[in-house]
Amino acid sequence: MTGKVGLVIGATGLVGKELVTTLLDSREFEKVIVWVRTSTGIQHSKLRESFPDFEQLDQEPLPSDVDCIFCCLGTTIKKAKTKEAFRKVDYTYPLMLAENAKQHQVRQFLIISAMGADEKSHVFYSKTKGQLETALKQLQLNSLTIFRPSLLLGNRQEFRLGEGLAALVSKSCPFVFKGPLKKYKPVQGKMVAEAMYICALQDKKGINEVASYEIEQIAKYSDKL
């Protein structure tokens, strides 16, 4: 039986890096394609790096053997500098990629959104994420899985105050995220990557939504594979 072929975009980010490692270590995936602006620096027989035109992701030639597309793109307004630049990374690029996946009938499209994503939100970040989710659902992809993590924990190249504070509270006062507040518990980027991997193996049709507290539950299955 031939293994799966995955394409990862956003492979140099917190979750993307973990996901690439997970896929390369997996016996279920025979090839991992990464679309990046700069090289990951990873040397592996299963890895194929490509440097697409991000302004034309909807027209970028997509390898015919791709089974799953993992979209790990994401930034912050602080890093992007402007709302327009932020929206390009967190809305325009992912949507163009999904349109490409639709055109090429890719089996699965898995994407990281965010807790609180809501197109009616007054918060620009949450509103943008919600608008993207709505647009993706309207494409009627064969399989769309949306992950909505809370604050992400892990080693980033840049410092994010909110995530730093969440990590401190989570470590020093873990009891805070119990009961009704458990859905707000910060989640490790590695766990999000493992949950994306597991969901890719499950190959569920239609629209699937994974809440933050469910990510950790799903990720635990990766230890049993």
N, C-alpha and C positions, 0 to 999 in steps of 0.2 A: 504494500500500500504506500502510495506517495505521500510525503509529509506536506504540511501546510506551508504557504509562502505569505509572510507578513510584510507590510509596508508601514514604517513608522515615520511620522513627521513630528518635529519637536523633539528629536532624539538627543539633543544636548541639554535639555531641561531636567529638572528634578525627577519627574516621573519618567520621562522619555529615556533617560540613561538607565534607570532601573529596569524598564521594560525591555530595552534592547538586550541587556544582560540576561534577563529571564528567558527571552525567546532564543537567544543563542545557546543557552544551556539546555533548552528543551529538546527532547527527542521527537516531539510532535511537529516541530517546525524545521524544515530542511533548508530554508533560505530566508534571510532577513534583509529587506531593502530599507535603507534610510534615506530620506530626502532632507538634506541639510544645507545651510549656507556655508558652514565651515566643518571641516572633517571632525569626526568623533575621536579620531586617534586610535580607534580599536582595530586590532588585527585579528581576523578570524575567517576561517574558510567558508563559513555560511553567510558572512556579511558582504553586502553590496552597497556602496555609497554612491549617491547621485546628487547633483547640484542643480535643481530645477529653477526655473524663473518663477519666483513666488507671486509675481504680479499676474501670471497667467496659469495658475494652478488648475484651472478648469480645462485648459487645453494641453497641459503637459502630457506627453506620451506615457501611458500607464502600462507597465508590463502585463502581458496577457495572463500570466500565471498567478497573479496576486489573489489570494483568498480573503485576506483581512487587511483593512486599513485602520491603523491606530492613530488618532489625532491627539497629540499631546501639546499642541500649540497653546501658548498663553503668556501674557505679560502683565504689567501693572501700568497705571497711568504715570506713576513716578518714573518708571524706566522708559516708557514710550515717549514721555515728555508732553504729549498732547492727547486729547480725547480722540482725535481723528486717527492718529497713529495707533493708539490702543485698539480702536475698533477694527482697524485693518487686520491686526494680528488675531484678535479674539472673535471676530465675526466674518470678515470678508474672506480671509484665507481658508478657514475651515469650511465655509459654505462652498467656495469654489472647488475645494478638494472633494467634497461630498457630491457635487454635481458631476465631477469627473468620474467618481465611483459609480454613480447612477448610470452614466452613459456607457461605461464599460461593464456594467452588470456585476460589479464586485460583490462577493457573497456577504461580507460583513463590514460594517462601519462602526467603529467604537471610538467614543470621544469623551474627553474630560470637560465637564461643565463646572458648576459650582453650587454649593448649598445656597438656597435663597434665590436661584435664578428665576426671574419673573419679568416678563416683558412689560408689565404695568408698574414695575417698581420705580420709585423716585431716585433710587441710587443708580448712577450711570453704569457701574460695573455689573450689578445684578440685572439691570434692564437689558444690557447688551447680551449677556449670557442667555437670558430668557428669550430674546428676539432670535438668537441663533437656534435655540432648541426648537422654536416654532417653525422656523424656516427649514430646518432639517427634517422635521416630521412631515412637512408638506411635500417633501421630495418623494415620499413613499419608497424608501430604500428597502431592499430585500430584508435586511436585518440592521437595525439601528440600536445601539446600546449606549445610553447616556449615563455617565458617572458624575455624581454630585458630591464631591468630598467637602468636608469642613476645611479648616485651615490645615495646610500641608506641613509636615515635619520632615526634616532631612537636611542634607548638606547642599546648600545653594552657593553659587558663586557670589551672589549679592545678598546683603542682609535685608530681611523684611521684618519690620518692628512687630507687626501683628502676629506673625508666625513665631517670632522669638519669644514674645510674652506668652503665647499659647503653649509653647514647649515648656516654659518655666512652670506655668500653672499645672500643666499635665503631669510633670515630673514630681513637683513638690506637693501638690494637692490633688492626687488622682480621684479622690472621693467627690470632687466637684462635678465630674462628668458621670454621675450616676442617675438612675431613675429618669425623670422627664428631660434631664439635660444631657443624656447620653448621646443624643443625636448631634450635639455640638462638639463632641470630643474630637480633638485634632487627630489626624490620621497620617501615618508615615507614608511618604511617597512610594516606598517599596511595596507597601500593602496595596496601594492603588494599582501599581504595575502588575502585581500578582493577581488581583481581581480581574483586571483587563484580560490577562492571559487565560484565566479559568473560563471567563465568559466567552472568549474566542473559541475555546474547545467545546463549550456547550452548544454553540452555533444555533442560538434561538432566533426564530423568525420574528418579523414585525418590530414593534417599538418596545424596548426594554429600558427601564429606568432603575438605577442603582443608587440608593440613598447612602449617605456617609457611614451610618452605623452598620449598613449591610456590607460595605466594602471589606471590613475586617473579618466578618463572618465568611465571606466568599474566599478571601485570601488564605484562610486556614486550610482550605482544601488542597492548596498547592503543595503542602508538606506531605500529602498522602500520594502524590503522583510519582 
